């Protein structure tokens, strides 16, 4: 059953459609703008009898349901731009996932060279016995002239880029950038991989005549974040200094296993290539200091004010106070509350709220915090938003949770 939010003269249609099957949980949020309908999907097929499904069964159930989920907002499988797949154990399950995924898109008449840009990460879903969860971002054109999509695969780095032209402006997404040495079958040292990862990112931007200074959002994954986060910051700081990056992107830095196994770090990025007439603003809140004050070169959030919508990218946000200290050490409930306060205030200072959020990822250091987090979200009235809960270490050993989010305010 779909729930449609009230429509006013200044607010185009926003569809919030929770999945109410006995065998599934999930949500669809769709935002309608002048040029597109943008669809965000989360699906977790694991309740009732589905809880007994193995990995292949769960993955097939998801992809079998995906056309119906997209159809609630007028979309089709061919409109999927990005996927982020969270695995319990992709060393065991990756081949199965790739096979099922390929079959699903072939069935949807999507050519192999136009499939979504996908990030594969090992962050086990918090809800046992769920073995996989997938986030979907799809874009449905209002007319053939309003949107074009180009897919580019880089053979050397094995990355996929999606170039969306919406209303004459180009949006570039590059997924699954890594720094492994293709000549080495074993893992090279972390700093070497991190430096190469950033160098690869800069190289991948060159065909689009753009530089890392135009990157507005990054997602950074570290296999051993407790051991390598300090070195990662040194690597990123050196790269930013070399390439003149002054406006620090919004970012998430989180622990994740990566594919292939010798990869120690990975990154996704988003850049806006045409900025004339676009307001770009780093987000702030009095409840948080600036991350670069303690050596982490990212912004707390990024506001992108386009003619047809305003997009707010909320960086990975944890239980940190206005001077950069971890607060409520050892208390997961209090840390969850402070995390939500910080996200709420980042939104509020841009005239937004959790009602405007279209996608969330919640990272819990221990899956046992899942029920407490769900209860807290209910108390806050945060519901029917695609929110993926996965088990993942955060950038400080004492931090127990982190949340990232995307909010969209149509015009």
KETI-232659 format. One record per residue (C-alpha): x, y, z; residue in one letter; residue number from 0. Coordinates in steps of 0.5 Angstrom, whole numbers, padded with zeros to 4 digits, always signed. Example, Ala and Ser with C-alpha at 12.3 -4.5 7.8 and 13.67 -1.06 7.14 Angstrom:
@x: +0025	y: -0009	z: +0016	residuo: a	num: 0
@x: +0027	y: -0002	z: +0014	residuo: s	num: 1
END
This chain:
@x: +0000	y: +0000	z: +0000	residuo: x	num: 0
@x: +0003	y: +0007	z: -0002	residuo: x	num: 1
@x: +0002	y: +0013	z: +0003	residuo: x	num: 2
@x: +0003	y: +0020	z: -0001	residuo: x	num: 3
@x: +0005	y: +0026	z: +0003	residuo: x	num: 4
@x: +0001	y: +0032	z: +0002	residuo: x	num: 5
@x: +0002	y: +0036	z: -0004	residuo: x	num: 6
@x: +0002	y: +0044	z: -0004	residuo: x	num: 7
@x: +0004	y: +0049	z: -0010	residuo: x	num: 8
@x: +0011	y: +0049	z: -0008	residuo: x	num: 9
@x: +0012	y: +0042	z: -0006	residuo: x	num: 10
@x: +0012	y: +0037	z: -0012	residuo: x	num: 11
@x: +0010	y: +0029	z: -0010	residuo: x	num: 12
@x: +0014	y: +0025	z: -0005	residuo: x	num: 13
@x: +0012	y: +0018	z: -0005	residuo: x	num: 14
@x: +0013	y: +0014	z: +0001	residuo: x	num: 15
@x: +0011	y: +0007	z: +0000	residuo: x	num: 16
@x: +0013	y: +0002	z: +0005	residuo: x	num: 17
@x: +0013	y: -0006	z: +0004	residuo: x	num: 18
@x: +0008	y: -0009	z: +0008	residuo: x	num: 19
@x: +0009	y: -0016	z: +0006	residuo: x	num: 20
@x: +0009	y: -0022	z: +0011	residuo: x	num: 21
@x: +0016	y: -0024	z: +0008	residuo: x	num: 22
@x: +0019	y: -0018	z: +0007	residuo: x	num: 23
@x: +0021	y: -0011	z: +0010	residuo: x	num: 24
@x: +0023	y: -0005	z: +0006	residuo: x	num: 25
@x: +0022	y: +0002	z: +0003	residuo: x	num: 26
@x: +0021	y: +0006	z: -0003	residuo: x	num: 27
@x: +0022	y: +0013	z: -0003	residuo: x	num: 28
@x: +0021	y: +0017	z: -0010	residuo: x	num: 29
@x: +0022	y: +0025	z: -0011	residuo: x	num: 30
@x: +0019	y: +0028	z: -0017	residuo: x	num: 31
@x: +0022	y: +0034	z: -0020	residuo: x	num: 32
@x: +0021	y: +0038	z: -0026	residuo: x	num: 33
@x: +0026	y: +0033	z: -0030	residuo: x	num: 34
@x: +0026	y: +0026	z: -0027	residuo: x	num: 35
@x: +0023	y: +0022	z: -0021	residuo: x	num: 36
@x: +0028	y: +0019	z: -0017	residuo: x	num: 37
@x: +0027	y: +0013	z: -0013	residuo: x	num: 38
@x: +0031	y: +0010	z: -0007	residuo: x	num: 39
@x: +0030	y: +0003	z: -0005	residuo: x	num: 40
@x: +0031	y: -0002	z: +0000	residuo: x	num: 41
@x: +0029	y: -0009	z: +0001	residuo: x	num: 42
@x: +0030	y: -0014	z: +0006	residuo: x	num: 43
@x: +0027	y: -0021	z: +0004	residuo: x	num: 44
@x: +0027	y: -0025	z: +0010	residuo: x	num: 45
@x: +0021	y: -0025	z: +0015	residuo: x	num: 46
@x: +0017	y: -0031	z: +0016	residuo: x	num: 47
@x: +0018	y: -0037	z: +0011	residuo: x	num: 48
@x: +0023	y: -0033	z: +0007	residuo: x	num: 49
@x: +0028	y: -0033	z: +0014	residuo: x	num: 50
@x: +0030	y: -0040	z: +0012	residuo: x	num: 51
@x: +0032	y: -0038	z: +0005	residuo: x	num: 52
@x: +0040	y: -0039	z: +0003	residuo: x	num: 53
@x: +0044	y: -0033	z: +0000	residuo: x	num: 54
@x: +0042	y: -0035	z: -0007	residuo: x	num: 55
@x: +0034	y: -0035	z: -0005	residuo: x	num: 56
@x: +0035	y: -0028	z: -0001	residuo: x	num: 57
@x: +0038	y: -0025	z: -0007	residuo: x	num: 58
@x: +0033	y: -0028	z: -0012	residuo: x	num: 59
@x: +0027	y: -0026	z: -0008	residuo: x	num: 60
@x: +0030	y: -0019	z: -0008	residuo: x	num: 61
@x: +0031	y: -0018	z: -0016	residuo: x	num: 62
@x: +0025	y: -0021	z: -0017	residuo: x	num: 63
@x: +0021	y: -0016	z: -0013	residuo: x	num: 64
@x: +0025	y: -0010	z: -0016	residuo: x	num: 65
@x: +0021	y: -0009	z: -0022	residuo: x	num: 66
@x: +0015	y: -0008	z: -0017	residuo: x	num: 67
@x: +0018	y: -0004	z: -0012	residuo: x	num: 68
@x: +0021	y: +0001	z: -0018	residuo: x	num: 69
@x: +0014	y: +0000	z: -0021	residuo: x	num: 70
@x: +0011	y: +0004	z: -0015	residuo: x	num: 71
@x: +0014	y: +0010	z: -0017	residuo: x	num: 72
@x: +0013	y: +0009	z: -0025	residuo: x	num: 73
@x: +0020	y: +0006	z: -0026	residuo: x	num: 74
@x: +0023	y: +0000	z: -0029	residuo: x	num: 75
@x: +0030	y: -0004	z: -0028	residuo: x	num: 76
@x: +0033	y: +0000	z: -0034	residuo: x	num: 77
@x: +0033	y: +0006	z: -0030	residuo: x	num: 78
@x: +0037	y: +0003	z: -0024	residuo: x	num: 79
@x: +0044	y: +0008	z: -0024	residuo: x	num: 80
@x: +0047	y: +0005	z: -0017	residuo: x	num: 81
@x: +0047	y: -0001	z: -0013	residuo: x	num: 82
@x: +0051	y: -0002	z: -0006	residuo: x	num: 83
@x: +0051	y: -0009	z: -0004	residuo: x	num: 84
@x: +0052	y: -0011	z: +0003	residuo: x	num: 85
@x: +0054	y: -0018	z: +0004	residuo: x	num: 86
@x: +0055	y: -0022	z: +0010	residuo: x	num: 87
@x: +0060	y: -0026	z: +0007	residuo: x	num: 88
@x: +0062	y: -0025	z: +0000	residuo: x	num: 89
@x: +0068	y: -0029	z: -0001	residuo: x	num: 90
@x: +0063	y: -0035	z: +0000	residuo: x	num: 91
@x: +0057	y: -0032	z: -0004	residuo: x	num: 92
@x: +0060	y: -0027	z: -0009	residuo: x	num: 93
@x: +0060	y: -0031	z: -0015	residuo: x	num: 94
@x: +0052	y: -0033	z: -0014	residuo: x	num: 95
@x: +0051	y: -0026	z: -0013	residuo: x	num: 96
@x: +0054	y: -0024	z: -0020	residuo: x	num: 97
@x: +0050	y: -0029	z: -0023	residuo: x	num: 98
@x: +0043	y: -0028	z: -0020	residuo: x	num: 99
@x: +0044	y: -0020	z: -0021	residuo: x	num: 100
@x: +0046	y: -0021	z: -0029	residuo: x	num: 101
@x: +0040	y: -0026	z: -0030	residuo: x	num: 102
@x: +0036	y: -0021	z: -0027	residuo: x	num: 103
@x: +0038	y: -0015	z: -0031	residuo: x	num: 104
@x: +0038	y: -0019	z: -0037	residuo: x	num: 105
@x: +0031	y: -0021	z: -0036	residuo: x	num: 106
@x: +0030	y: -0013	z: -0035	residuo: x	num: 107
@x: +0033	y: -0012	z: -0042	residuo: x	num: 108
@x: +0039	y: -0009	z: -0039	residuo: x	num: 109
@x: +0045	y: -0010	z: -0044	residuo: x	num: 110
@x: +0051	y: -0012	z: -0040	residuo: x	num: 111
@x: +0055	y: -0006	z: -0042	residuo: x	num: 112
@x: +0049	y: -0001	z: -0039	residuo: x	num: 113
@x: +0048	y: -0005	z: -0032	residuo: x	num: 114
@x: +0048	y: +0000	z: -0026	residuo: x	num: 115
@x: +0055	y: +0002	z: -0022	residuo: x	num: 116
@x: +0055	y: -0003	z: -0016	residuo: x	num: 117
@x: +0059	y: -0003	z: -0010	residuo: x	num: 118
@x: +0061	y: -0009	z: -0006	residuo: x	num: 119
@x: +0062	y: -0009	z: +0001	residuo: x	num: 120
@x: +0062	y: -0014	z: +0007	residuo: x	num: 121
@x: +0058	y: -0011	z: +0012	residuo: x	num: 122
@x: +0054	y: -0016	z: +0015	residuo: x	num: 123
@x: +0046	y: -0014	z: +0015	residuo: x	num: 124
@x: +0044	y: -0013	z: +0023	residuo: x	num: 125
@x: +0038	y: -0017	z: +0022	residuo: x	num: 126
@x: +0039	y: -0024	z: +0023	residuo: x	num: 127
@x: +0039	y: -0029	z: +0019	residuo: x	num: 128
@x: +0039	y: -0024	z: +0013	residuo: x	num: 129
@x: +0045	y: -0025	z: +0009	residuo: x	num: 130
@x: +0045	y: -0019	z: +0004	residuo: x	num: 131
@x: +0042	y: -0012	z: +0003	residuo: x	num: 132
@x: +0042	y: -0008	z: -0003	residuo: x	num: 133
@x: +0041	y: +0000	z: -0004	residuo: x	num: 134
@x: +0038	y: +0002	z: -0010	residuo: x	num: 135
@x: +0038	y: +0009	z: -0014	residuo: x	num: 136
@x: +0034	y: +0010	z: -0020	residuo: x	num: 137
@x: +0032	y: +0016	z: -0024	residuo: x	num: 138
@x: +0026	y: +0016	z: -0029	residuo: x	num: 139
@x: +0026	y: +0021	z: -0034	residuo: x	num: 140
@x: +0020	y: +0026	z: -0035	residuo: x	num: 141
@x: +0021	y: +0026	z: -0042	residuo: x	num: 142
@x: +0027	y: +0023	z: -0047	residuo: x	num: 143
@x: +0030	y: +0030	z: -0048	residuo: x	num: 144
@x: +0030	y: +0031	z: -0040	residuo: x	num: 145
@x: +0035	y: +0026	z: -0038	residuo: x	num: 146
@x: +0041	y: +0022	z: -0041	residuo: x	num: 147
@x: +0045	y: +0016	z: -0038	residuo: x	num: 148
@x: +0052	y: +0014	z: -0041	residuo: x	num: 149
@x: +0056	y: +0008	z: -0038	residuo: x	num: 150
@x: +0063	y: +0008	z: -0038	residuo: x	num: 151
@x: +0067	y: +0002	z: -0036	residuo: x	num: 152
@x: +0075	y: +0003	z: -0034	residuo: x	num: 153
@x: +0079	y: -0004	z: -0036	residuo: x	num: 154
@x: +0085	y: -0002	z: -0032	residuo: x	num: 155
@x: +0082	y: +0000	z: -0025	residuo: x	num: 156
@x: +0075	y: -0005	z: -0026	residuo: x	num: 157
@x: +0071	y: +0001	z: -0024	residuo: x	num: 158
@x: +0064	y: +0003	z: -0027	residuo: x	num: 159
@x: +0062	y: +0011	z: -0028	residuo: x	num: 160
@x: +0055	y: +0013	z: -0029	residuo: x	num: 161
@x: +0054	y: +0020	z: -0033	residuo: x	num: 162
@x: +0047	y: +0023	z: -0032	residuo: x	num: 163
@x: +0045	y: +0029	z: -0036	residuo: x	num: 164
@x: +0039	y: +0032	z: -0032	residuo: x	num: 165
@x: +0037	y: +0039	z: -0035	residuo: x	num: 166
@x: +0043	y: +0040	z: -0038	residuo: x	num: 167
@x: +0047	y: +0039	z: -0032	residuo: x	num: 168
@x: +0052	y: +0033	z: -0032	residuo: x	num: 169
@x: +0052	y: +0029	z: -0025	residuo: x	num: 170
@x: +0058	y: +0024	z: -0025	residuo: x	num: 171
@x: +0058	y: +0017	z: -0020	residuo: x	num: 172
@x: +0064	y: +0013	z: -0020	residuo: x	num: 173
@x: +0064	y: +0006	z: -0016	residuo: x	num: 174
@x: +0068	y: +0002	z: -0013	residuo: x	num: 175
@x: +0075	y: +0005	z: -0014	residuo: x	num: 176
@x: +0081	y: +0001	z: -0011	residuo: x	num: 177
@x: +0088	y: +0002	z: -0010	residuo: x	num: 178
@x: +0091	y: -0005	z: -0011	residuo: x	num: 179
@x: +0097	y: -0007	z: -0015	residuo: x	num: 180
@x: +0094	y: -0011	z: -0021	residuo: x	num: 181
@x: +0101	y: -0014	z: -0022	residuo: x	num: 182
@x: +0101	y: -0017	z: -0015	residuo: x	num: 183
@x: +0097	y: -0023	z: -0013	residuo: x	num: 184
@x: +0098	y: -0021	z: -0005	residuo: x	num: 185
@x: +0096	y: -0015	z: -0002	residuo: x	num: 186
@x: +0101	y: -0009	z: -0002	residuo: x	num: 187
@x: +0101	y: -0004	z: +0004	residuo: x	num: 188
@x: +0096	y: +0000	z: +0006	residuo: x	num: 189
@x: +0099	y: +0007	z: +0005	residuo: x	num: 190
@x: +0101	y: +0005	z: -0002	residuo: x	num: 191
@x: +0094	y: +0002	z: -0004	residuo: x	num: 192
@x: +0091	y: +0009	z: -0001	residuo: x	num: 193
@x: +0095	y: +0013	z: -0005	residuo: x	num: 194
@x: +0094	y: +0009	z: -0011	residuo: x	num: 195
@x: +0086	y: +0009	z: -0010	residuo: x	num: 196
@x: +0086	y: +0017	z: -0010	residuo: x	num: 197
@x: +0091	y: +0017	z: -0016	residuo: x	num: 198
@x: +0086	y: +0013	z: -0019	residuo: x	num: 199
@x: +0080	y: +0017	z: -0018	residuo: x	num: 200
@x: +0084	y: +0023	z: -0021	residuo: x	num: 201
@x: +0085	y: +0019	z: -0027	residuo: x	num: 202
@x: +0078	y: +0017	z: -0028	residuo: x	num: 203
@x: +0076	y: +0024	z: -0027	residuo: x	num: 204
@x: +0080	y: +0026	z: -0033	residuo: x	num: 205
@x: +0076	y: +0024	z: -0039	residuo: x	num: 206
@x: +0070	y: +0028	z: -0036	residuo: x	num: 207
@x: +0075	y: +0034	z: -0036	residuo: x	num: 208
@x: +0074	y: +0035	z: -0029	residuo: x	num: 209
@x: +0079	y: +0035	z: -0023	residuo: x	num: 210
@x: +0078	y: +0032	z: -0015	residuo: x	num: 211
@x: +0076	y: +0040	z: -0014	residuo: x	num: 212
@x: +0069	y: +0038	z: -0017	residuo: x	num: 213
@x: +0068	y: +0032	z: -0012	residuo: x	num: 214
@x: +0062	y: +0034	z: -0007	residuo: x	num: 215
@x: +0061	y: +0027	z: -0004	residuo: x	num: 216
@x: +0066	y: +0021	z: -0003	residuo: x	num: 217
@x: +0064	y: +0014	z: +0001	residuo: x	num: 218
@x: +0071	y: +0011	z: +0003	residuo: x	num: 219
@x: +0072	y: +0004	z: +0006	residuo: x	num: 220
@x: +0077	y: +0001	z: +0010	residuo: x	num: 221
@x: +0078	y: -0006	z: +0011	residuo: x	num: 222
@x: +0082	y: -0005	z: +0018	residuo: x	num: 223
@x: +0080	y: +0002	z: +0020	residuo: x	num: 224
@x: +0082	y: +0002	z: +0027	residuo: x	num: 225
@x: +0089	y: +0000	z: +0025	residuo: x	num: 226
@x: +0089	y: +0004	z: +0018	residuo: x	num: 227
@x: +0085	y: +0011	z: +0019	residuo: x	num: 228
@x: +0090	y: +0015	z: +0021	residuo: x	num: 229
@x: +0095	y: +0013	z: +0015	residuo: x	num: 230
@x: +0088	y: +0014	z: +0011	residuo: x	num: 231
@x: +0088	y: +0021	z: +0013	residuo: x	num: 232
@x: +0095	y: +0023	z: +0012	residuo: x	num: 233
@x: +0094	y: +0020	z: +0005	residuo: x	num: 234
@x: +0088	y: +0024	z: +0004	residuo: x	num: 235
@x: +0091	y: +0030	z: +0006	residuo: x	num: 236
@x: +0097	y: +0029	z: +0002	residuo: x	num: 237
@x: +0093	y: +0028	z: -0004	residuo: x	num: 238
@x: +0088	y: +0034	z: -0003	residuo: x	num: 239
@x: +0094	y: +0039	z: -0002	residuo: x	num: 240
@x: +0097	y: +0036	z: -0008	residuo: x	num: 241
@x: +0091	y: +0037	z: -0012	residuo: x	num: 242
@x: +0089	y: +0044	z: -0009	residuo: x	num: 243
@x: +0082	y: +0041	z: -0006	residuo: x	num: 244
@x: +0080	y: +0047	z: -0001	residuo: x	num: 245
@x: +0072	y: +0045	z: -0001	residuo: x	num: 246
@x: +0073	y: +0039	z: +0003	residuo: x	num: 247
@x: +0067	y: +0034	z: +0000	residuo: x	num: 248
@x: +0062	y: +0031	z: +0005	residuo: x	num: 249
@x: +0065	y: +0024	z: +0006	residuo: x	num: 250
@x: +0064	y: +0017	z: +0010	residuo: x	num: 251
@x: +0070	y: +0013	z: +0013	residuo: x	num: 252
@x: +0068	y: +0006	z: +0015	residuo: x	num: 253
@x: +0070	y: -0001	z: +0016	residuo: x	num: 254
@x: +0068	y: -0006	z: +0011	residuo: x	num: 255
@x: +0071	y: -0012	z: +0008	residuo: x	num: 256
@x: +0072	y: -0011	z: +0000	residuo: x	num: 257
@x: +0073	y: -0015	z: -0006	residuo: x	num: 258
@x: +0077	y: -0018	z: -0008	residuo: x	num: 259
@x: +0080	y: -0020	z: -0002	residuo: x	num: 260
@x: +0087	y: -0016	z: -0003	residuo: x	num: 261
@x: +0084	y: -0009	z: -0003	residuo: x	num: 262
@x: +0085	y: -0006	z: +0004	residuo: x	num: 263
@x: +0081	y: +0001	z: +0002	residuo: x	num: 264
@x: +0076	y: +0003	z: -0003	residuo: x	num: 265
@x: +0072	y: +0009	z: -0005	residuo: x	num: 266
@x: +0066	y: +0012	z: -0009	residuo: x	num: 267
@x: +0065	y: +0019	z: -0011	residuo: x	num: 268
@x: +0060	y: +0024	z: -0014	residuo: x	num: 269
@x: +0062	y: +0030	z: -0018	residuo: x	num: 270
@x: +0058	y: +0035	z: -0021	residuo: x	num: 271
@x: +0061	y: +0038	z: -0027	residuo: x	num: 272
@x: +0056	y: +0044	z: -0029	residuo: x	num: 273
@x: +0056	y: +0048	z: -0023	residuo: x	num: 274
@x: +0053	y: +0055	z: -0027	residuo: x	num: 275
@x: +0047	y: +0057	z: -0023	residuo: x	num: 276
@x: +0048	y: +0052	z: -0018	residuo: x	num: 277
@x: +0049	y: +0054	z: -0010	residuo: x	num: 278
@x: +0054	y: +0049	z: -0007	residuo: x	num: 279
@x: +0055	y: +0050	z: +0001	residuo: x	num: 280
@x: +0059	y: +0046	z: +0006	residuo: x	num: 281
@x: +0054	y: +0045	z: +0012	residuo: x	num: 282
@x: +0055	y: +0046	z: +0019	residuo: x	num: 283
@x: +0052	y: +0045	z: +0026	residuo: x	num: 284
@x: +0053	y: +0048	z: +0033	residuo: x	num: 285
@x: +0053	y: +0041	z: +0035	residuo: x	num: 286
@x: +0059	y: +0039	z: +0031	residuo: x	num: 287
@x: +0066	y: +0042	z: +0030	residuo: x	num: 288
@x: +0069	y: +0041	z: +0023	residuo: x	num: 289
@x: +0073	y: +0035	z: +0022	residuo: x	num: 290
@x: +0079	y: +0038	z: +0019	residuo: x	num: 291
@x: +0080	y: +0041	z: +0026	residuo: x	num: 292
@x: +0083	y: +0034	z: +0028	residuo: x	num: 293
@x: +0086	y: +0032	z: +0022	residuo: x	num: 294
@x: +0080	y: +0029	z: +0018	residuo: x	num: 295
@x: +0079	y: +0032	z: +0011	residuo: x	num: 296
@x: +0072	y: +0032	z: +0010	residuo: x	num: 297
@x: +0066	y: +0037	z: +0011	residuo: x	num: 298
@x: +0060	y: +0035	z: +0016	residuo: x	num: 299
@x: +0055	y: +0035	z: +0010	residuo: x	num: 300
@x: +0054	y: +0039	z: +0003	residuo: x	num: 301
@x: +0049	y: +0043	z: +0000	residuo: x	num: 302
@x: +0047	y: +0043	z: -0007	residuo: x	num: 303
@x: +0042	y: +0048	z: -0009	residuo: x	num: 304
@x: +0040	y: +0046	z: -0016	residuo: x	num: 305
@x: +0034	y: +0050	z: -0020	residuo: x	num: 306
@x: +0030	y: +0044	z: -0019	residuo: x	num: 307
@x: +0032	y: +0041	z: -0012	residuo: x	num: 308
@x: +0036	y: +0042	z: -0007	residuo: x	num: 309
@x: +0040	y: +0036	z: -0005	residuo: x	num: 310
@x: +0043	y: +0035	z: +0002	residuo: x	num: 311
@x: +0049	y: +0030	z: +0003	residuo: x	num: 312
@x: +0050	y: +0028	z: +0010	residuo: x	num: 313
@x: +0057	y: +0025	z: +0012	residuo: x	num: 314
@x: +0058	y: +0019	z: +0016	residuo: x	num: 315
@x: +0056	y: +0022	z: +0023	residuo: x	num: 316
@x: +0057	y: +0019	z: +0030	residuo: x	num: 317
@x: +0057	y: +0021	z: +0037	residuo: x	num: 318
@x: +0062	y: +0027	z: +0037	residuo: x	num: 319
@x: +0061	y: +0034	z: +0040	residuo: x	num: 320
@x: +0062	y: +0041	z: +0039	residuo: x	num: 321
@x: +0070	y: +0040	z: +0040	residuo: x	num: 322
@x: +0071	y: +0034	z: +0037	residuo: x	num: 323
@x: +0071	y: +0029	z: +0043	residuo: x	num: 324
@x: +0067	y: +0022	z: +0043	residuo: x	num: 325
@x: +0062	y: +0023	z: +0048	residuo: x	num: 326
@x: +0058	y: +0017	z: +0052	residuo: x	num: 327
@x: +0064	y: +0013	z: +0051	residuo: x	num: 328
@x: +0061	y: +0005	z: +0053	residuo: x	num: 329
@x: +0054	y: +0007	z: +0052	residuo: x	num: 330
@x: +0051	y: +0005	z: +0046	residuo: x	num: 331
@x: +0044	y: +0008	z: +0047	residuo: x	num: 332
@x: +0047	y: +0015	z: +0049	residuo: x	num: 333
@x: +0051	y: +0015	z: +0043	residuo: x	num: 334
@x: +0045	y: +0013	z: +0038	residuo: x	num: 335
@x: +0041	y: +0019	z: +0041	residuo: x	num: 336
@x: +0047	y: +0024	z: +0040	residuo: x	num: 337
@x: +0048	y: +0021	z: +0033	residuo: x	num: 338
@x: +0041	y: +0023	z: +0031	residuo: x	num: 339
@x: +0042	y: +0030	z: +0035	residuo: x	num: 340
@x: +0048	y: +0031	z: +0030	residuo: x	num: 341
@x: +0044	y: +0029	z: +0024	residuo: x	num: 342
@x: +0038	y: +0033	z: +0026	residuo: x	num: 343
@x: +0041	y: +0039	z: +0027	residuo: x	num: 344
@x: +0045	y: +0039	z: +0020	residuo: x	num: 345
@x: +0038	y: +0038	z: +0017	residuo: x	num: 346
@x: +0035	y: +0043	z: +0021	residuo: x	num: 347
@x: +0040	y: +0049	z: +0019	residuo: x	num: 348
@x: +0038	y: +0048	z: +0012	residuo: x	num: 349
@x: +0031	y: +0048	z: +0013	residuo: x	num: 350
@x: +0030	y: +0041	z: +0013	residuo: x	num: 351
@x: +0028	y: +0035	z: +0017	residuo: x	num: 352
@x: +0028	y: +0027	z: +0017	residuo: x	num: 353
@x: +0022	y: +0028	z: +0013	residuo: x	num: 354
@x: +0026	y: +0030	z: +0007	residuo: x	num: 355
@x: +0031	y: +0024	z: +0008	residuo: x	num: 356
@x: +0031	y: +0019	z: +0002	residuo: x	num: 357
@x: +0036	y: +0014	z: +0004	residuo: x	num: 358
@x: +0040	y: +0013	z: +0010	residuo: x	num: 359
@x: +0045	y: +0008	z: +0012	residuo: x	num: 360
@x: +0046	y: +0006	z: +0019	residuo: x	num: 361
@x: +0053	y: +0003	z: +0022	residuo: x	num: 362
@x: +0053	y: -0001	z: +0028	residuo: x	num: 363
@x: +0059	y: -0003	z: +0031	residuo: x	num: 364
@x: +0056	y: -0009	z: +0034	residuo: x	num: 365
@x: +0049	y: -0012	z: +0031	residuo: x	num: 366
@x: +0046	y: -0013	z: +0038	residuo: x	num: 367
@x: +0045	y: -0005	z: +0038	residuo: x	num: 368
@x: +0040	y: -0006	z: +0032	residuo: x	num: 369
@x: +0033	y: -0007	z: +0037	residuo: x	num: 370
@x: +0035	y: -0001	z: +0041	residuo: x	num: 371
@x: +0036	y: +0003	z: +0035	residuo: x	num: 372
@x: +0030	y: +0001	z: +0032	residuo: x	num: 373
@x: +0026	y: +0003	z: +0038	residuo: x	num: 374
@x: +0030	y: +0010	z: +0038	residuo: x	num: 375
@x: +0028	y: +0011	z: +0031	residuo: x	num: 376
@x: +0021	y: +0010	z: +0032	residuo: x	num: 377
@x: +0021	y: +0014	z: +0038	residuo: x	num: 378
@x: +0023	y: +0020	z: +0034	residuo: x	num: 379
@x: +0018	y: +0018	z: +0028	residuo: x	num: 380
@x: +0023	y: +0016	z: +0023	residuo: x	num: 381
@x: +0020	y: +0011	z: +0019	residuo: x	num: 382
@x: +0018	y: +0009	z: +0012	residuo: x	num: 383
@x: +0025	y: +0011	z: +0010	residuo: x	num: 384
@x: +0030	y: +0006	z: +0006	residuo: x	num: 385
@x: +0035	y: +0005	z: +0012	residuo: x	num: 386
@x: +0040	y: +0000	z: +0012	residuo: x	num: 387
@x: +0043	y: -0003	z: +0018	residuo: x	num: 388
@x: +0050	y: -0006	z: +0018	residuo: x	num: 389
@x: +0055	y: -0008	z: +0023	residuo: x	num: 390
@x: +0061	y: -0004	z: +0022	residuo: x	num: 391
@x: +0067	y: -0001	z: +0025	residuo: x	num: 392
@x: +0067	y: +0006	z: +0026	residuo: x	num: 393
@x: +0073	y: +0011	z: +0025	residuo: x	num: 394
@x: +0075	y: +0011	z: +0032	residuo: x	num: 395
@x: +0075	y: +0005	z: +0037	residuo: x	num: 396
@x: +0070	y: +0008	z: +0042	residuo: x	num: 397
@x: +0065	y: +0010	z: +0037	residuo: x	num: 398
@x: +0059	y: +0005	z: +0037	residuo: x	num: 399
@x: +0055	y: +0008	z: +0031	residuo: x	num: 400
@x: +0055	y: +0012	z: +0025	residuo: x	num: 401
@x: +0049	y: +0015	z: +0020	residuo: x	num: 402
@x: +0050	y: +0018	z: +0013	residuo: x	num: 403
@x: +0044	y: +0020	z: +0010	residuo: x	num: 404
@x: +0041	y: +0024	z: +0003	residuo: x	num: 405
@x: +0036	y: +0029	z: +0004	residuo: x	num: 406
@x: +0032	y: +0032	z: -0002	residuo: x	num: 407
@x: +0028	y: +0038	z: -0002	residuo: x	num: 408
@x: +0024	y: +0039	z: -0009	residuo: x	num: 409
@x: +0022	y: +0046	z: -0012	residuo: x	num: 410
END
